[in-house]
């Protein structure tokens, strides 16, 4: 099982891993940013 078919698109495992890494990076960036925003909102 080397490929996962999503609708018409076929994602290879490598592409899937890249996608996951990008999503993880986005989460690591957005989560601390969201925490900082909440702190600032409390101060206001």
CHARMM internal coordinates of N, CA and C (Angstrom, degrees):
IC EDIT
DIST 1 N 1 CA 1.4694
DIST 1 CA 1 C 1.5247
ANGL 1 N 1 CA 1 C 109.14
DIST 1 C 2 N 1.3191
ANGL 1 CA 1 C 2 N 116.12
DIHE 1 N 1 CA 1 C 2 N 85.90
DIST 2 N 2 CA 1.4533
ANGL 1 C 2 N 2 CA 120.15
DIHE 1 CA 1 C 2 N 2 CA -176.74
DIST 2 CA 2 C 1.5071
ANGL 2 N 2 CA 2 C 113.02
DIHE 1 C 2 N 2 CA 2 C -96.88
DIST 2 C 3 N 1.3290
ANGL 2 CA 2 C 3 N 117.68
DIHE 2 N 2 CA 2 C 3 N -14.96
DIST 3 N 3 CA 1.4609
ANGL 2 C 3 N 3 CA 119.13
DIHE 2 CA 2 C 3 N 3 CA -174.78
DIST 3 CA 3 C 1.5218
ANGL 3 N 3 CA 3 C 111.09
DIHE 2 C 3 N 3 CA 3 C -135.38
DIST 3 C 4 N 1.3118
ANGL 3 CA 3 C 4 N 115.60
DIHE 3 N 3 CA 3 C 4 N 146.97
DIST 4 N 4 CA 1.4573
ANGL 3 C 4 N 4 CA 121.62
DIHE 3 CA 3 C 4 N 4 CA 176.86
DIST 4 CA 4 C 1.5203
ANGL 4 N 4 CA 4 C 107.51
DIHE 3 C 4 N 4 CA 4 C -114.97
DIST 4 C 5 N 1.3231
ANGL 4 CA 4 C 5 N 116.28
DIHE 4 N 4 CA 4 C 5 N 127.95
DIST 5 N 5 CA 1.4567
ANGL 4 C 5 N 5 CA 119.40
DIHE 4 CA 4 C 5 N 5 CA -178.41
DIST 5 CA 5 C 1.5222
ANGL 5 N 5 CA 5 C 109.72
DIHE 4 C 5 N 5 CA 5 C -97.08
DIST 5 C 6 N 1.3285
ANGL 5 CA 5 C 6 N 115.84
DIHE 5 N 5 CA 5 C 6 N 123.61
DIST 6 N 6 CA 1.4570
ANGL 5 C 6 N 6 CA 120.99
DIHE 5 CA 5 C 6 N 6 CA 176.98
DIST 6 CA 6 C 1.5183
ANGL 6 N 6 CA 6 C 107.43
DIHE 5 C 6 N 6 CA 6 C -116.58
DIST 6 C 7 N 1.3147
ANGL 6 CA 6 C 7 N 117.41
DIHE 6 N 6 CA 6 C 7 N 101.58
DIST 7 N 7 CA 1.4612
ANGL 6 C 7 N 7 CA 120.12
DIHE 6 CA 6 C 7 N 7 CA -177.43
DIST 7 CA 7 C 1.5175
ANGL 7 N 7 CA 7 C 109.36
DIHE 6 C 7 N 7 CA 7 C 62.23
DIST 7 C 8 N 1.3309
ANGL 7 CA 7 C 8 N 116.60
DIHE 7 N 7 CA 7 C 8 N -122.32
DIST 8 N 8 CA 1.4579
ANGL 7 C 8 N 8 CA 120.55
DIHE 7 CA 7 C 8 N 8 CA 179.68
DIST 8 CA 8 C 1.5215
ANGL 8 N 8 CA 8 C 110.76
DIHE 7 C 8 N 8 CA 8 C -89.16
DIST 8 C 9 N 1.3282
ANGL 8 CA 8 C 9 N 116.72
DIHE 8 N 8 CA 8 C 9 N -19.33
DIST 9 N 9 CA 1.4621
ANGL 8 C 9 N 9 CA 120.28
DIHE 8 CA 8 C 9 N 9 CA -176.05
DIST 9 CA 9 C 1.5109
ANGL 9 N 9 CA 9 C 111.23
DIHE 8 C 9 N 9 CA 9 C -85.39
DIST 9 C 10 N 1.3088
ANGL 9 CA 9 C 10 N 116.64
DIHE 9 N 9 CA 9 C 10 N 143.37
DIST 10 N 10 CA 1.4561
ANGL 9 C 10 N 10 CA 121.60
DIHE 9 CA 9 C 10 N 10 CA 175.70
DIST 10 CA 10 C 1.5201
ANGL 10 N 10 CA 10 C 108.28
DIHE 9 C 10 N 10 CA 10 C -116.53
DIST 10 C 11 N 1.3301
ANGL 10 CA 10 C 11 N 115.67
DIHE 10 N 10 CA 10 C 11 N 117.53
DIST 11 N 11 CA 1.4607
ANGL 10 C 11 N 11 CA 119.89
DIHE 10 CA 10 C 11 N 11 CA -179.67
DIST 11 CA 11 C 1.5194
ANGL 11 N 11 CA 11 C 109.67
DIHE 10 C 11 N 11 CA 11 C -98.76
DIST 11 C 12 N 1.3093
ANGL 11 CA 11 C 12 N 115.55
DIHE 11 N 11 CA 11 C 12 N 127.81
DIST 12 N 12 CA 1.4554
ANGL 11 C 12 N 12 CA 118.87
DIHE 11 CA 11 C 12 N 12 CA 174.22
DIST 12 CA 12 C 1.5209
ANGL 12 N 12 CA 12 C 108.15
DIHE 11 C 12 N 12 CA 12 C -79.86
DIST 12 C 13 N 1.3181
ANGL 12 CA 12 C 13 N 116.66
DIHE 12 N 12 CA 12 C 13 N 162.60
DIST 13 N 13 CA 1.4648
ANGL 12 C 13 N 13 CA 120.74
DIHE 12 CA 12 C 13 N 13 CA -178.30
DIST 13 CA 13 C 1.5265
ANGL 13 N 13 CA 13 C 109.97
DIHE 12 C 13 N 13 CA 13 C -61.22
DIST 13 C 14 N 1.3320
ANGL 13 CA 13 C 14 N 116.90
DIHE 13 N 13 CA 13 C 14 N -38.70
DIST 14 N 14 CA 1.4713
ANGL 13 C 14 N 14 CA 119.72
DIHE 13 CA 13 C 14 N 14 CA -179.76
DIST 14 CA 14 C 1.5175
ANGL 14 N 14 CA 14 C 110.56
DIHE 13 C 14 N 14 CA 14 C -61.16
DIST 14 C 15 N 1.3414
ANGL 14 CA 14 C 15 N 115.98
DIHE 14 N 14 CA 14 C 15 N -46.67
DIST 15 N 15 CA 1.4635
ANGL 14 C 15 N 15 CA 119.23
DIHE 14 CA 14 C 15 N 15 CA 179.65
DIST 15 CA 15 C 1.5217
ANGL 15 N 15 CA 15 C 110.51
DIHE 14 C 15 N 15 CA 15 C -63.16
DIST 15 C 16 N 1.3311
ANGL 15 CA 15 C 16 N 115.99
DIHE 15 N 15 CA 15 C 16 N -38.04
DIST 16 N 16 CA 1.4563
ANGL 15 C 16 N 16 CA 120.62
DIHE 15 CA 15 C 16 N 16 CA 179.57
DIST 16 CA 16 C 1.5259
ANGL 16 N 16 CA 16 C 109.98
DIHE 15 C 16 N 16 CA 16 C -62.45
DIST 16 C 17 N 1.3381
ANGL 16 CA 16 C 17 N 116.52
DIHE 16 N 16 CA 16 C 17 N -44.00
DIST 17 N 17 CA 1.4594
ANGL 16 C 17 N 17 CA 120.71
DIHE 16 CA 16 C 17 N 17 CA 179.66
DIST 17 CA 17 C 1.5275
ANGL 17 N 17 CA 17 C 110.33
DIHE 16 C 17 N 17 CA 17 C -62.79
DIST 17 C 18 N 1.3366
ANGL 17 CA 17 C 18 N 116.64
DIHE 17 N 17 CA 17 C 18 N -42.48
DIST 18 N 18 CA 1.4689
ANGL 17 C 18 N 18 CA 119.97
DIHE 17 CA 17 C 18 N 18 CA 178.34
DIST 18 CA 18 C 1.5184
ANGL 18 N 18 CA 18 C 109.97
DIHE 17 C 18 N 18 CA 18 C -59.32
DIST 18 C 19 N 1.3362
ANGL 18 CA 18 C 19 N 115.80
DIHE 18 N 18 CA 18 C 19 N -43.76
DIST 19 N 19 CA 1.4568
ANGL 18 C 19 N 19 CA 121.05
DIHE 18 CA 18 C 19 N 19 CA -179.70
DIST 19 CA 19 C 1.5299
ANGL 19 N 19 CA 19 C 110.07
DIHE 18 C 19 N 19 CA 19 C -60.62
DIST 19 C 20 N 1.3398
ANGL 19 CA 19 C 20 N 116.40
DIHE 19 N 19 CA 19 C 20 N -43.76
DIST 20 N 20 CA 1.4626
ANGL 19 C 20 N 20 CA 120.39
DIHE 19 CA 19 C 20 N 20 CA -179.86
DIST 20 CA 20 C 1.5209
ANGL 20 N 20 CA 20 C 110.78
DIHE 19 C 20 N 20 CA 20 C -63.18
DIST 20 C 21 N 1.3357
ANGL 20 CA 20 C 21 N 116.19
DIHE 20 N 20 CA 20 C 21 N -42.85
DIST 21 N 21 CA 1.4708
ANGL 20 C 21 N 21 CA 119.47
DIHE 20 CA 20 C 21 N 21 CA 179.69
DIST 21 CA 21 C 1.5158
ANGL 21 N 21 CA 21 C 109.91
DIHE 20 C 21 N 21 CA 21 C -60.77
DIST 21 C 22 N 1.3509
ANGL 21 CA 21 C 22 N 116.84
DIHE 21 N 21 CA 21 C 22 N -43.53
DIST 22 N 22 CA 1.4626
ANGL 21 C 22 N 22 CA 120.33
DIHE 21 CA 21 C 22 N 22 CA -179.88
DIST 22 CA 22 C 1.5234
ANGL 22 N 22 CA 22 C 110.02
DIHE 21 C 22 N 22 CA 22 C -61.52
DIST 22 C 23 N 1.3367
ANGL 22 CA 22 C 23 N 116.74
DIHE 22 N 22 CA 22 C 23 N -43.30
DIST 23 N 23 CA 1.4574
ANGL 22 C 23 N 23 CA 120.20
DIHE 22 CA 22 C 23 N 23 CA -179.34
DIST 23 CA 23 C 1.5191
ANGL 23 N 23 CA 23 C 110.52
DIHE 22 C 23 N 23 CA 23 C -64.07
DIST 23 C 24 N 1.3537
ANGL 23 CA 23 C 24 N 116.73
DIHE 23 N 23 CA 23 C 24 N -41.33
DIST 24 N 24 CA 1.4648
ANGL 23 C 24 N 24 CA 120.31
DIHE 23 CA 23 C 24 N 24 CA 178.92
DIST 24 CA 24 C 1.5183
ANGL 24 N 24 CA 24 C 110.37
DIHE 23 C 24 N 24 CA 24 C -62.53
DIST 24 C 25 N 1.3409
ANGL 24 CA 24 C 25 N 116.60
DIHE 24 N 24 CA 24 C 25 N -44.48
DIST 25 N 25 CA 1.4639
ANGL 24 C 25 N 25 CA 120.32
DIHE 24 CA 24 C 25 N 25 CA 178.70
DIST 25 CA 25 C 1.5232
ANGL 25 N 25 CA 25 C 109.76
DIHE 24 C 25 N 25 CA 25 C -58.32
DIST 25 C 26 N 1.3262
ANGL 25 CA 25 C 26 N 116.63
DIHE 25 N 25 CA 25 C 26 N -44.96
DIST 26 N 26 CA 1.4615
ANGL 25 C 26 N 26 CA 120.91
DIHE 25 CA 25 C 26 N 26 CA -178.89
DIST 26 CA 26 C 1.5244
ANGL 26 N 26 CA 26 C 110.05
DIHE 25 C 26 N 26 CA 26 C -61.55
DIST 26 C 27 N 1.3394
ANGL 26 CA 26 C 27 N 116.92
DIHE 26 N 26 CA 26 C 27 N -40.47
DIST 27 N 27 CA 1.4589
ANGL 26 C 27 N 27 CA 120.26
DIHE 26 CA 26 C 27 N 27 CA 179.63
DIST 27 CA 27 C 1.5166
ANGL 27 N 27 CA 27 C 110.83
DIHE 26 C 27 N 27 CA 27 C -65.98
DIST 27 C 28 N 1.3415
ANGL 27 CA 27 C 28 N 117.05
DIHE 27 N 27 CA 27 C 28 N -44.90
DIST 28 N 28 CA 1.4627
ANGL 27 C 28 N 28 CA 120.30
DIHE 27 CA 27 C 28 N 28 CA -178.46
DIST 28 CA 28 C 1.5219
ANGL 28 N 28 CA 28 C 110.61
DIHE 27 C 28 N 28 CA 28 C -62.45
DIST 28 C 29 N 1.3395
ANGL 28 CA 28 C 29 N 116.34
DIHE 28 N 28 CA 28 C 29 N -31.83
DIST 29 N 29 CA 1.4631
ANGL 28 C 29 N 29 CA 119.67
DIHE 28 CA 28 C 29 N 29 CA -179.86
DIST 29 CA 29 C 1.5243
ANGL 29 N 29 CA 29 C 110.23
DIHE 28 C 29 N 29 CA 29 C -78.55
DIST 29 C 30 N 1.3356
ANGL 29 CA 29 C 30 N 117.15
DIHE 29 N 29 CA 29 C 30 N -43.87
DIST 30 N 30 CA 1.4603
ANGL 29 C 30 N 30 CA 120.63
DIHE 29 CA 29 C 30 N 30 CA -171.28
DIST 30 CA 30 C 1.5266
ANGL 30 N 30 CA 30 C 112.03
DIHE 29 C 30 N 30 CA 30 C -77.58
DIST 30 C 31 N 1.3352
ANGL 30 CA 30 C 31 N 118.58
DIHE 30 N 30 CA 30 C 31 N -32.15
DIST 31 N 31 CA 1.4704
ANGL 30 C 31 N 31 CA 119.78
DIHE 30 CA 30 C 31 N 31 CA -176.44
DIST 31 CA 31 C 1.5278
ANGL 31 N 31 CA 31 C 111.49
DIHE 30 C 31 N 31 CA 31 C -66.22
DIST 31 C 32 N 1.3435
ANGL 31 CA 31 C 32 N 119.57
DIHE 31 N 31 CA 31 C 32 N -51.79
DIST 32 N 32 CA 1.4684
ANGL 31 C 32 N 32 CA 118.90
DIHE 31 CA 31 C 32 N 32 CA 177.41
DIST 32 CA 32 C 1.5295
ANGL 32 N 32 CA 32 C 111.53
DIHE 31 C 32 N 32 CA 32 C -61.22
DIST 32 C 33 N 1.3337
ANGL 32 CA 32 C 33 N 117.71
DIHE 32 N 32 CA 32 C 33 N -36.75
DIST 33 N 33 CA 1.4638
ANGL 32 C 33 N 33 CA 121.14
DIHE 32 CA 32 C 33 N 33 CA 178.96
DIST 33 CA 33 C 1.5226
ANGL 33 N 33 CA 33 C 109.61
DIHE 32 C 33 N 33 CA 33 C -61.87
DIST 33 C 34 N 1.3255
ANGL 33 CA 33 C 34 N 117.03
DIHE 33 N 33 CA 33 C 34 N -42.57
DIST 34 N 34 CA 1.4572
ANGL 33 C 34 N 34 CA 121.07
DIHE 33 CA 33 C 34 N 34 CA 178.87
DIST 34 CA 34 C 1.5184
ANGL 34 N 34 CA 34 C 110.98
DIHE 33 C 34 N 34 CA 34 C -63.26
DIST 34 C 35 N 1.3315
ANGL 34 CA 34 C 35 N 117.56
DIHE 34 N 34 CA 34 C 35 N -38.88
DIST 35 N 35 CA 1.4637
ANGL 34 C 35 N 35 CA 121.06
DIHE 34 CA 34 C 35 N 35 CA 178.65
DIST 35 CA 35 C 1.5241
ANGL 35 N 35 CA 35 C 110.21
DIHE 34 C 35 N 35 CA 35 C -64.96
DIST 35 C 36 N 1.3321
ANGL 35 CA 35 C 36 N 116.09
DIHE 35 N 35 CA 35 C 36 N -42.14
DIST 36 N 36 CA 1.4615
ANGL 35 C 36 N 36 CA 119.77
DIHE 35 CA 35 C 36 N 36 CA 179.95
DIST 36 CA 36 C 1.5217
ANGL 36 N 36 CA 36 C 110.09
DIHE 35 C 36 N 36 CA 36 C -62.38
DIST 36 C 37 N 1.3361
ANGL 36 CA 36 C 37 N 116.73
DIHE 36 N 36 CA 36 C 37 N -43.42
DIST 37 N 37 CA 1.4608
ANGL 36 C 37 N 37 CA 120.50
DIHE 36 CA 36 C 37 N 37 CA -179.41
DIST 37 CA 37 C 1.5227
ANGL 37 N 37 CA 37 C 110.22
DIHE 36 C 37 N 37 CA 37 C -60.70
DIST 37 C 38 N 1.3274
ANGL 37 CA 37 C 38 N 117.21
DIHE 37 N 37 CA 37 C 38 N -40.64
DIST 38 N 38 CA 1.4652
ANGL 37 C 38 N 38 CA 120.36
DIHE 37 CA 37 C 38 N 38 CA 179.98
DIST 38 CA 38 C 1.5250
ANGL 38 N 38 CA 38 C 110.18
DIHE 37 C 38 N 38 CA 38 C -63.01
DIST 38 C 39 N 1.3372
ANGL 38 CA 38 C 39 N 116.77
DIHE 38 N 38 CA 38 C 39 N -41.57
DIST 39 N 39 CA 1.4688
ANGL 38 C 39 N 39 CA 120.38
DIHE 38 CA 38 C 39 N 39 CA 179.37
DIST 39 CA 39 C 1.5205
ANGL 39 N 39 CA 39 C 110.05
DIHE 38 C 39 N 39 CA 39 C -61.05
DIST 39 C 40 N 1.3449
ANGL 39 CA 39 C 40 N 116.11
DIHE 39 N 39 CA 39 C 40 N -44.21
DIST 40 N 40 CA 1.4577
ANGL 39 C 40 N 40 CA 119.76
DIHE 39 CA 39 C 40 N 40 CA -178.91
DIST 40 CA 40 C 1.5259
ANGL 40 N 40 CA 40 C 110.39
DIHE 39 C 40 N 40 CA 40 C -64.27
DIST 40 C 41 N 1.3384
ANGL 40 CA 40 C 41 N 116.31
DIHE 40 N 40 CA 40 C 41 N -38.88
DIST 41 N 41 CA 1.4589
ANGL 40 C 41 N 41 CA 119.86
DIHE 40 CA 40 C 41 N 41 CA -179.50
DIST 41 CA 41 C 1.5270
ANGL 41 N 41 CA 41 C 110.00
DIHE 40 C 41 N 41 CA 41 C -63.57
DIST 41 C 42 N 1.3297
ANGL 41 CA 41 C 42 N 117.40
DIHE 41 N 41 CA 41 C 42 N -38.19
DIST 42 N 42 CA 1.4669
ANGL 41 C 42 N 42 CA 120.44
DIHE 41 CA 41 C 42 N 42 CA 179.13
DIST 42 CA 42 C 1.5237
ANGL 42 N 42 CA 42 C 109.94
DIHE 41 C 42 N 42 CA 42 C -64.58
DIST 42 C 43 N 1.3336
ANGL 42 CA 42 C 43 N 116.81
DIHE 42 N 42 CA 42 C 43 N -39.84
DIST 43 N 43 CA 1.4586
ANGL 42 C 43 N 43 CA 120.35
DIHE 42 CA 42 C 43 N 43 CA -179.95
DIST 43 CA 43 C 1.5230
ANGL 43 N 43 CA 43 C 111.14
DIHE 42 C 43 N 43 CA 43 C -64.51
DIST 43 C 44 N 1.3295
ANGL 43 CA 43 C 44 N 117.25
DIHE 43 N 43 CA 43 C 44 N -35.42
DIST 44 N 44 CA 1.4546
ANGL 43 C 44 N 44 CA 120.16
DIHE 43 CA 43 C 44 N 44 CA 179.30
DIST 44 CA 44 C 1.5239
ANGL 44 N 44 CA 44 C 108.68
DIHE 43 C 44 N 44 CA 44 C -72.62
END
COOR INIT
IC SEED 1 N 1 CA 1 C
IC BUILD
